[in-house]
């Protein structure tokens, strides 16, 4: 039996000290339970969402809430680049995106 690594994911996000983007109406319950300290930005739906210069994107529930990956398409369209990614079993990949000046 493998558990979802929400505690580890939340600790990681707190260390990054960046806003967290979720593909849901609000912060996932485990993020609240493990006391996420960062701002949570809901992108469900993605239209009209504005993103900060740097943020973390949680891919949890992407298959249900964004199966066509419209959020990632919008992020790339807006000029963001993926800086890093880390996988947490049961939670999914957490990606760090940033927008760099030319």
Long-range contacts (C-beta under 8 A, 24 or more apart in sequence): 2-89, 2-90, 3-89, 3-90, 4-30, 4-88, 4-89, 4-90, 4-91, 5-88, 5-89, 5-90, 5-91, 6-30, 6-31, 6-33, 6-34, 6-88, 6-90, 6-91, 7-34, 8-88, 9-58, 9-88, 9-91, 9-94, 10-34, 10-35, 10-36, 12-86, 12-88, 12-94, 13-38, 13-56, 13-94, 14-38, 16-56, 16-96, 18-52, 18-54, 18-55, 18-56, 18-96, 19-52, 19-54, 19-55, 19-56, 20-55, 20-56, 20-57, 20-58, 21-51, 21-55, 21-56, 21-57, 21-58, 21-71, 22-58, 22-60, 23-58, 23-59, 23-60, 23-61, 23-62, 23-65, 23-66, 23-71, 24-60, 24-61, 24-65, 28-58, 28-60, 28-61, 43-71, 46-70, 46-71, 46-74, 49-74, 51-75, 51-78, 51-80, 51-97, 51-99, 53-98, 53-99, 54-83, 54-96, 54-97, 54-98, 54-99, 55-96, 55-97, 56-94, 56-95, 56-96, 56-97, 57-94, 57-95, 57-96, 57-97, 58-91, 58-92, 58-94, 59-92, 59-93, 59-94, 59-95, 60-91, 60-92, 62-92
